[in-house]
Amino acid sequence: MSTSPSSNKLLYFIVGILVAGAIGFGIYYFTEGPGGEDKIEISIGEDGIKIDGN
């Protein structure tokens, strides 16, 4: 079974696109994606305690 060099280039291109997409999705998911940590701001002052949930 012999394949031409052009079909190997196409295969490498498709695999590269899939790998880059998986890396990009992983970075998005673990940094900015859904299910991120909730941000809560707690401040204590003369007026008492304030809790601000964003």
C-alpha positions as CSV (number, residue, x, y, z in Angstrom):
1,M,0.0,0.0,0.0
2,S,1.7,3.2,-1.1
3,T,0.3,6.7,-0.6
4,S,1.3,9.7,-2.5
5,P,3.1,12.5,-0.6
6,S,0.2,14.9,-1.2
7,S,-2.2,12.6,0.7
8,N,0.3,12.4,3.6
9,K,0.4,16.2,3.8
10,L,-3.4,16.4,3.9
11,L,-3.5,13.8,6.7
12,Y,-0.9,15.7,8.7
13,F,-2.8,18.9,8.2
14,I,-6.1,17.4,9.4
15,V,-4.3,15.8,12.5
16,G,-2.7,19.2,13.2
17,I,-6.0,21.0,13.1
18,L,-7.6,18.5,15.5
19,V,-4.7,18.7,17.9
20,A,-4.7,22.6,17.8
21,G,-8.4,22.6,18.4
22,A,-8.2,20.2,21.4
23,I,-5.4,22.4,22.9
24,G,-7.4,25.6,22.3
25,F,-10.6,24.1,23.8
26,G,-8.6,22.9,26.9
27,I,-7.2,26.3,27.5
28,Y,-10.6,27.9,27.1
29,Y,-12.3,25.4,29.4
30,F,-9.8,25.6,32.2
31,T,-9.4,29.4,32.2
32,E,-12.5,31.2,31.0
33,G,-15.0,28.5,30.4
34,P,-18.3,27.7,32.0
35,G,-18.3,26.4,35.6
36,G,-15.6,28.8,36.7
37,E,-15.2,29.7,40.3
38,D,-17.7,32.2,41.8
39,K,-16.3,35.5,42.8
40,I,-17.4,36.8,46.2
41,E,-16.2,40.1,47.7
42,I,-16.3,40.5,51.4
43,S,-15.5,43.8,53.0
44,I,-15.5,44.8,56.7
45,G,-15.8,48.4,57.6
46,E,-17.3,50.8,60.1
47,D,-20.8,50.2,58.6
48,G,-20.5,46.5,59.2
49,I,-19.9,43.5,56.9
50,K,-20.8,43.6,53.2
51,I,-20.9,40.5,51.0
52,D,-21.1,41.1,47.2
53,G,-21.6,37.9,45.1
54,N,-20.8,38.6,41.4
